[in-house]
Amino acid sequence: MHATASLHVHPAAATIDLTFKVRRLAKQHGCAFVTTKRPTSSPASTCTPPYDGGHAA
């Protein structure tokens, strides 16, 4: 039976040097190295009520 391990590193949590160091160590020890990207967030749209009392019809 062969066991595998995965190492997940979030890019925002480490410096680029640390990321490469962890990647190299994972490769040396037979682990799968998986990087995840931060999802791009769009600015939340603000909802305004249709009748806020300040606009002329």
PDB file of N, CA, C and O in Angstrom:
ATOM      1  N   MET A   1       0.851  -1.171   0.000  1.00  0.00           N
ATOM      2  CA  MET A   1       0.000   0.000   0.000  1.00  0.00           C
ATOM      3  C   MET A   1       0.898   1.236   0.000  1.00  0.00           C
ATOM      4  O   MET A   1       1.896   1.294   0.718  1.00  0.00           O
ATOM      5  N   HIS A   2       0.529   2.213  -0.811  1.00  0.00           N
ATOM      6  CA  HIS A   2       1.324   3.425  -0.952  1.00  0.00           C
ATOM      7  C   HIS A   2       0.512   4.620  -0.465  1.00  0.00           C
ATOM      8  O   HIS A   2      -0.576   4.885  -0.976  1.00  0.00           O
ATOM      9  N   ALA A   3       1.030   5.326   0.502  1.00  0.00           N
ATOM     10  CA  ALA A   3       0.332   6.500   1.026  1.00  0.00           C
ATOM     11  C   ALA A   3       0.931   7.762   0.417  1.00  0.00           C
ATOM     12  O   ALA A   3       2.140   7.848   0.205  1.00  0.00           O
ATOM     13  N   THR A   4       0.090   8.717   0.145  1.00  0.00           N
ATOM     14  CA  THR A   4       0.560   9.993  -0.384  1.00  0.00           C
ATOM     15  C   THR A   4       0.126  11.113   0.543  1.00  0.00           C
ATOM     16  O   THR A   4      -0.825  10.977   1.312  1.00  0.00           O
ATOM     17  N   ALA A   5       0.830  12.201   0.455  1.00  0.00           N
ATOM     18  CA  ALA A   5       0.498  13.377   1.256  1.00  0.00           C
ATOM     19  C   ALA A   5       0.465  14.593   0.352  1.00  0.00           C
ATOM     20  O   ALA A   5       1.211  14.683  -0.623  1.00  0.00           O
ATOM     21  N   SER A   6      -0.399  15.514   0.688  1.00  0.00           N
ATOM     22  CA  SER A   6      -0.480  16.775  -0.047  1.00  0.00           C
ATOM     23  C   SER A   6      -0.191  17.913   0.911  1.00  0.00           C
ATOM     24  O   SER A   6      -0.634  17.909   2.059  1.00  0.00           O
ATOM     25  N   LEU A   7       0.543  18.867   0.429  1.00  0.00           N
ATOM     26  CA  LEU A   7       0.878  20.042   1.218  1.00  0.00           C
ATOM     27  C   LEU A   7       0.261  21.246   0.526  1.00  0.00           C
ATOM     28  O   LEU A   7       0.609  21.559  -0.613  1.00  0.00           O
ATOM     29  N   HIS A   8      -0.650  21.919   1.208  1.00  0.00           N
ATOM     30  CA  HIS A   8      -1.327  23.078   0.633  1.00  0.00           C
ATOM     31  C   HIS A   8      -0.770  24.339   1.279  1.00  0.00           C
ATOM     32  O   HIS A   8      -0.748  24.468   2.503  1.00  0.00           O
ATOM     33  N   VAL A   9      -0.327  25.254   0.450  1.00  0.00           N
ATOM     34  CA  VAL A   9       0.243  26.503   0.940  1.00  0.00           C
ATOM     35  C   VAL A   9      -0.489  27.653   0.275  1.00  0.00           C
ATOM     36  O   VAL A   9      -0.616  27.696  -0.948  1.00  0.00           O
ATOM     37  N   HIS A  10      -0.967  28.575   1.077  1.00  0.00           N
ATOM     38  CA  HIS A  10      -1.627  29.757   0.520  1.00  0.00           C
ATOM     39  C   HIS A  10      -0.557  30.814   0.261  1.00  0.00           C
ATOM     40  O   HIS A  10       0.204  31.150   1.169  1.00  0.00           O
ATOM     41  N   PRO A  11      -0.485  31.346  -0.964  1.00  0.00           N
ATOM     42  CA  PRO A  11       0.578  32.296  -1.308  1.00  0.00           C
ATOM     43  C   PRO A  11       0.608  33.548  -0.441  1.00  0.00           C
ATOM     44  O   PRO A  11       1.681  34.116  -0.237  1.00  0.00           O
ATOM     45  N   ALA A  12      -0.518  33.990   0.067  1.00  0.00           N
ATOM     46  CA  ALA A  12      -0.538  35.199   0.889  1.00  0.00           C
ATOM     47  C   ALA A  12       0.036  34.951   2.278  1.00  0.00           C
ATOM     48  O   ALA A  12       0.365  35.902   2.986  1.00  0.00           O
ATOM     49  N   ALA A  13       0.159  33.704   2.674  1.00  0.00           N
ATOM     50  CA  ALA A  13       0.617  33.384   4.017  1.00  0.00           C
ATOM     51  C   ALA A  13       2.131  33.292   4.123  1.00  0.00           C
ATOM     52  O   ALA A  13       2.659  33.176   5.229  1.00  0.00           O
ATOM     53  N   ALA A  14       2.829  33.339   3.021  1.00  0.00           N
ATOM     54  CA  ALA A  14       4.274  33.145   3.061  1.00  0.00           C
ATOM     55  C   ALA A  14       4.961  34.051   2.051  1.00  0.00           C
ATOM     56  O   ALA A  14       4.349  34.540   1.101  1.00  0.00           O
ATOM     57  N   THR A  15       6.244  34.258   2.282  1.00  0.00           N
ATOM     58  CA  THR A  15       7.043  34.999   1.315  1.00  0.00           C
ATOM     59  C   THR A  15       7.371  34.076   0.154  1.00  0.00           C
ATOM     60  O   THR A  15       7.209  32.860   0.258  1.00  0.00           O
ATOM     61  N   ILE A  16       7.827  34.643  -0.937  1.00  0.00           N
ATOM     62  CA  ILE A  16       8.149  33.833  -2.115  1.00  0.00           C
ATOM     63  C   ILE A  16       9.314  32.885  -1.814  1.00  0.00           C
ATOM     64  O   ILE A  16       9.338  31.758  -2.308  1.00  0.00           O
ATOM     65  N   ASP A  17      10.276  33.334  -1.010  1.00  0.00           N
ATOM     66  CA  ASP A  17      11.408  32.472  -0.657  1.00  0.00           C
ATOM     67  C   ASP A  17      10.951  31.271   0.163  1.00  0.00           C
ATOM     68  O   ASP A  17      11.404  30.149  -0.060  1.00  0.00           O
ATOM     69  N   LEU A  18      10.054  31.512   1.108  1.00  0.00           N
ATOM     70  CA  LEU A  18       9.546  30.415   1.931  1.00  0.00           C
ATOM     71  C   LEU A  18       8.721  29.443   1.099  1.00  0.00           C
ATOM     72  O   LEU A  18       8.764  28.234   1.325  1.00  0.00           O
ATOM     73  N   THR A  19       7.973  29.968   0.145  1.00  0.00           N
ATOM     74  CA  THR A  19       7.174  29.105  -0.728  1.00  0.00           C
ATOM     75  C   THR A  19       8.064  28.162  -1.526  1.00  0.00           C
ATOM     76  O   THR A  19       7.778  26.968  -1.616  1.00  0.00           O
ATOM     77  N   PHE A  20       9.147  28.689  -2.111  1.00  0.00           N
ATOM     78  CA  PHE A  20      10.061  27.838  -2.873  1.00  0.00           C
ATOM     79  C   PHE A  20      10.781  26.833  -1.982  1.00  0.00           C
ATOM     80  O   PHE A  20      11.040  25.704  -2.397  1.00  0.00           O
ATOM     81  N   LYS A  21      11.103  27.241  -0.763  1.00  0.00           N
ATOM     82  CA  LYS A  21      11.769  26.333   0.173  1.00  0.00           C
ATOM     83  C   LYS A  21      10.838  25.175   0.548  1.00  0.00           C
ATOM     84  O   LYS A  21      11.261  24.019   0.576  1.00  0.00           O
ATOM     85  N   VAL A  22       9.581  25.487   0.832  1.00  0.00           N
ATOM     86  CA  VAL A  22       8.613  24.445   1.183  1.00  0.00           C
ATOM     87  C   VAL A  22       8.360  23.537  -0.009  1.00  0.00           C
ATOM     88  O   VAL A  22       8.225  22.324   0.151  1.00  0.00           O
ATOM     89  N   ARG A  23       8.295  24.120  -1.213  1.00  0.00           N
ATOM     90  CA  ARG A  23       8.094  23.317  -2.427  1.00  0.00           C
ATOM     91  C   ARG A  23       9.248  22.339  -2.623  1.00  0.00           C
ATOM     92  O   ARG A  23       9.027  21.173  -2.949  1.00  0.00           O
ATOM     93  N   ARG A  24      10.469  22.807  -2.427  1.00  0.00           N
ATOM     94  CA  ARG A  24      11.637  21.940  -2.586  1.00  0.00           C
ATOM     95  C   ARG A  24      11.632  20.819  -1.542  1.00  0.00           C
ATOM     96  O   ARG A  24      11.911  19.666  -1.868  1.00  0.00           O
ATOM     97  N   LEU A  25      11.317  21.157  -0.293  1.00  0.00           N
ATOM     98  CA  LEU A  25      11.273  20.133   0.756  1.00  0.00           C
ATOM     99  C   LEU A  25      10.171  19.109   0.495  1.00  0.00           C
ATOM    100  O   LEU A  25      10.364  17.916   0.731  1.00  0.00           O
ATOM    101  N   ALA A  26       9.028  19.564   0.013  1.00  0.00           N
ATOM    102  CA  ALA A  26       7.939  18.637  -0.298  1.00  0.00           C
ATOM    103  C   ALA A  26       8.350  17.685  -1.410  1.00  0.00           C
ATOM    104  O   ALA A  26       8.055  16.492  -1.353  1.00  0.00           O
ATOM    105  N   LYS A  27       9.031  18.212  -2.418  1.00  0.00           N
ATOM    106  CA  LYS A  27       9.473  17.371  -3.534  1.00  0.00           C
ATOM    107  C   LYS A  27      10.505  16.345  -3.073  1.00  0.00           C
ATOM    108  O   LYS A  27      10.484  15.199  -3.521  1.00  0.00           O
ATOM    109  N   GLN A  28      11.402  16.751  -2.185  1.00  0.00           N
ATOM    110  CA  GLN A  28      12.421  15.835  -1.670  1.00  0.00           C
ATOM    111  C   GLN A  28      11.802  14.685  -0.887  1.00  0.00           C
ATOM    112  O   GLN A  28      12.326  13.571  -0.903  1.00  0.00           O
ATOM    113  N   HIS A  29      10.708  14.942  -0.211  1.00  0.00           N
ATOM    114  CA  HIS A  29      10.092  13.922   0.640  1.00  0.00           C
ATOM    115  C   HIS A  29       8.895  13.233  -0.006  1.00  0.00           C
ATOM    116  O   HIS A  29       8.188  12.471   0.653  1.00  0.00           O
ATOM    117  N   GLY A  30       8.667  13.493  -1.281  1.00  0.00           N
ATOM    118  CA  GLY A  30       7.625  12.786  -2.014  1.00  0.00           C
ATOM    119  C   GLY A  30       6.213  13.288  -1.794  1.00  0.00           C
ATOM    120  O   GLY A  30       5.252  12.567  -2.062  1.00  0.00           O
ATOM    121  N   CYS A  31       6.072  14.505  -1.314  1.00  0.00           N
ATOM    122  CA  CYS A  31       4.735  15.074  -1.105  1.00  0.00           C
ATOM    123  C   CYS A  31       4.299  15.843  -2.343  1.00  0.00           C
ATOM    124  O   CYS A  31       5.124  16.379  -3.083  1.00  0.00           O
ATOM    125  N   ALA A  32       3.011  15.887  -2.553  1.00  0.00           N
ATOM    126  CA  ALA A  32       2.461  16.728  -3.612  1.00  0.00           C
ATOM    127  C   ALA A  32       2.347  18.144  -3.067  1.00  0.00           C
ATOM    128  O   ALA A  32       1.847  18.348  -1.961  1.00  0.00           O
ATOM    129  N   PHE A  33       2.804  19.109  -3.830  1.00  0.00           N
ATOM    130  CA  PHE A  33       2.762  20.510  -3.420  1.00  0.00           C
ATOM    131  C   PHE A  33       1.666  21.207  -4.207  1.00  0.00           C
ATOM    132  O   PHE A  33       1.696  21.224  -5.438  1.00  0.00           O
ATOM    133  N   VAL A  34       0.703  21.780  -3.508  1.00  0.00           N
ATOM    134  CA  VAL A  34      -0.443  22.408  -4.154  1.00  0.00           C
ATOM    135  C   VAL A  34      -0.517  23.860  -3.711  1.00  0.00           C
ATOM    136  O   VAL A  34      -0.604  24.146  -2.517  1.00  0.00           O
ATOM    137  N   THR A  35      -0.483  24.777  -4.671  1.00  0.00           N
ATOM    138  CA  THR A  35      -0.676  26.186  -4.329  1.00  0.00           C
ATOM    139  C   THR A  35      -2.111  26.565  -4.647  1.00  0.00           C
ATOM    140  O   THR A  35      -2.697  26.094  -5.621  1.00  0.00           O
ATOM    141  N   THR A  36      -2.656  27.415  -3.816  1.00  0.00           N
ATOM    142  CA  THR A  36      -4.012  27.894  -4.045  1.00  0.00           C
ATOM    143  C   THR A  36      -3.963  29.394  -4.245  1.00  0.00           C
ATOM    144  O   THR A  36      -3.179  30.092  -3.601  1.00  0.00           O
ATOM    145  N   LYS A  37      -4.795  29.881  -5.130  1.00  0.00           N
ATOM    146  CA  LYS A  37      -4.849  31.310  -5.379  1.00  0.00           C
ATOM    147  C   LYS A  37      -6.011  31.911  -4.612  1.00  0.00           C
ATOM    148  O   LYS A  37      -7.065  31.299  -4.444  1.00  0.00           O
ATOM    149  N   ARG A  38      -5.782  33.119  -4.157  1.00  0.00           N
ATOM    150  CA  ARG A  38      -6.837  33.837  -3.467  1.00  0.00           C
ATOM    151  C   ARG A  38      -7.899  34.221  -4.491  1.00  0.00           C
ATOM    152  O   ARG A  38      -7.562  34.757  -5.547  1.00  0.00           O
ATOM    153  N   PRO A  39      -9.164  33.960  -4.207  1.00  0.00           N
ATOM    154  CA  PRO A  39     -10.197  34.335  -5.174  1.00  0.00           C
ATOM    155  C   PRO A  39     -10.289  35.854  -5.283  1.00  0.00           C
ATOM    156  O   PRO A  39     -10.237  36.569  -4.282  1.00  0.00           O
ATOM    157  N   THR A  40     -10.422  36.322  -6.493  1.00  0.00           N
ATOM    158  CA  THR A  40     -10.561  37.758  -6.684  1.00  0.00           C
ATOM    159  C   THR A  40     -11.959  38.168  -6.262  1.00  0.00           C
ATOM    160  O   THR A  40     -12.954  37.593  -6.703  1.00  0.00           O
ATOM    161  N   SER A  41     -12.013  39.154  -5.416  1.00  0.00           N
ATOM    162  CA  SER A  41     -13.316  39.590  -4.921  1.00  0.00           C
ATOM    163  C   SER A  41     -13.690  40.894  -5.610  1.00  0.00           C
ATOM    164  O   SER A  41     -12.893  41.830  -5.692  1.00  0.00           O
ATOM    165  N   SER A  42     -14.891  40.928  -6.089  1.00  0.00           N
ATOM    166  CA  SER A  42     -15.389  42.153  -6.698  1.00  0.00           C
ATOM    167  C   SER A  42     -16.034  42.997  -5.607  1.00  0.00           C
ATOM    168  O   SER A  42     -16.583  42.455  -4.647  1.00  0.00           O
ATOM    169  N   PRO A  43     -15.972  44.305  -5.742  1.00  0.00           N
ATOM    170  CA  PRO A  43     -16.593  45.144  -4.710  1.00  0.00           C
ATOM    171  C   PRO A  43     -18.094  44.890  -4.635  1.00  0.00           C
ATOM    172  O   PRO A  43     -18.769  44.746  -5.654  1.00  0.00           O
ATOM    173  N   ALA A  44     -18.586  44.841  -3.441  1.00  0.00           N
ATOM    174  CA  ALA A  44     -20.007  44.555  -3.242  1.00  0.00           C
ATOM    175  C   ALA A  44     -20.838  45.730  -3.747  1.00  0.00           C
ATOM    176  O   ALA A  44     -20.541  46.888  -3.456  1.00  0.00           O
ATOM    177  N   SER A  45     -21.852  45.420  -4.487  1.00  0.00           N
ATOM    178  CA  SER A  45     -22.726  46.480  -4.978  1.00  0.00           C
ATOM    179  C   SER A  45     -23.666  46.903  -3.859  1.00  0.00           C
ATOM    180  O   SER A  45     -24.162  46.076  -3.093  1.00  0.00           O
ATOM    181  N   THR A  46     -23.897  48.189  -3.783  1.00  0.00           N
ATOM    182  CA  THR A  46     -24.794  48.690  -2.753  1.00  0.00           C
ATOM    183  C   THR A  46     -26.188  48.825  -3.335  1.00  0.00           C
ATOM    184  O   THR A  46     -26.374  49.382  -4.417  1.00  0.00           O
ATOM    185  N   CYS A  47     -27.128  48.327  -2.628  1.00  0.00           N
ATOM    186  CA  CYS A  47     -28.515  48.402  -3.066  1.00  0.00           C
ATOM    187  C   CYS A  47     -29.146  49.645  -2.450  1.00  0.00           C
ATOM    188  O   CYS A  47     -29.023  49.884  -1.249  1.00  0.00           O
ATOM    189  N   THR A  48     -29.808  50.416  -3.263  1.00  0.00           N
ATOM    190  CA  THR A  48     -30.512  51.588  -2.760  1.00  0.00           C
ATOM    191  C   THR A  48     -32.003  51.368  -2.948  1.00  0.00           C
ATOM    192  O   THR A  48     -32.432  50.803  -3.955  1.00  0.00           O
ATOM    193  N   PRO A  49     -32.775  51.805  -2.001  1.00  0.00           N
ATOM    194  CA  PRO A  49     -34.221  51.643  -2.146  1.00  0.00           C
ATOM    195  C   PRO A  49     -34.720  52.518  -3.298  1.00  0.00           C
ATOM    196  O   PRO A  49     -34.159  53.585  -3.547  1.00  0.00           O
ATOM    197  N   PRO A  50     -35.756  52.085  -3.995  1.00  0.00           N
ATOM    198  CA  PRO A  50     -36.224  52.846  -5.148  1.00  0.00           C
ATOM    199  C   PRO A  50     -36.838  54.195  -4.771  1.00  0.00           C
ATOM    200  O   PRO A  50     -36.848  55.117  -5.586  1.00  0.00           O
ATOM    201  N   TYR A  51     -37.343  54.318  -3.557  1.00  0.00           N
ATOM    202  CA  TYR A  51     -37.989  55.566  -3.136  1.00  0.00           C
ATOM    203  C   TYR A  51     -37.291  56.068  -1.881  1.00  0.00           C
ATOM    204  O   TYR A  51     -37.729  55.783  -0.766  1.00  0.00           O
ATOM    205  N   ASP A  52     -36.210  56.813  -2.060  1.00  0.00           N
ATOM    206  CA  ASP A  52     -35.513  57.301  -0.878  1.00  0.00           C
ATOM    207  C   ASP A  52     -35.899  58.732  -0.529  1.00  0.00           C
ATOM    208  O   ASP A  52     -35.332  59.314   0.396  1.00  0.00           O
ATOM    209  N   GLY A  53     -36.853  59.305  -1.254  1.00  0.00           N
ATOM    210  CA  GLY A  53     -37.406  60.594  -0.884  1.00  0.00           C
ATOM    211  C   GLY A  53     -36.635  61.803  -1.357  1.00  0.00           C
ATOM    212  O   GLY A  53     -37.098  62.923  -1.139  1.00  0.00           O
ATOM    213  N   GLY A  54     -35.498  61.647  -1.985  1.00  0.00           N
ATOM    214  CA  GLY A  54     -34.704  62.803  -2.359  1.00  0.00           C
ATOM    215  C   GLY A  54     -34.685  63.106  -3.840  1.00  0.00           C
ATOM    216  O   GLY A  54     -34.087  64.101  -4.246  1.00  0.00           O
ATOM    217  N   HIS A  55     -35.305  62.302  -4.647  1.00  0.00           N
ATOM    218  CA  HIS A  55     -35.231  62.482  -6.094  1.00  0.00           C
ATOM    219  C   HIS A  55     -36.595  62.860  -6.667  1.00  0.00           C
ATOM    220  O   HIS A  55     -37.635  62.365  -6.232  1.00  0.00           O
ATOM    221  N   ALA A  56     -36.558  63.734  -7.638  1.00  0.00           N
ATOM    222  CA  ALA A  56     -37.799  64.102  -8.320  1.00  0.00           C
ATOM    223  C   ALA A  56     -38.158  63.024  -9.332  1.00  0.00           C
ATOM    224  O   ALA A  56     -37.281  62.350  -9.871  1.00  0.00           O
ATOM    225  N   ALA A  57     -39.426  62.870  -9.583  1.00  0.00           N
ATOM    226  CA  ALA A  57     -39.881  61.837 -10.513  1.00  0.00           C
ATOM    227  C   ALA A  57     -39.672  62.233 -11.949  1.00  0.00           C
ATOM    228  O   ALA A  57     -40.005  61.468 -12.855  1.00  0.00           O
TER     229      ALA A  57
END
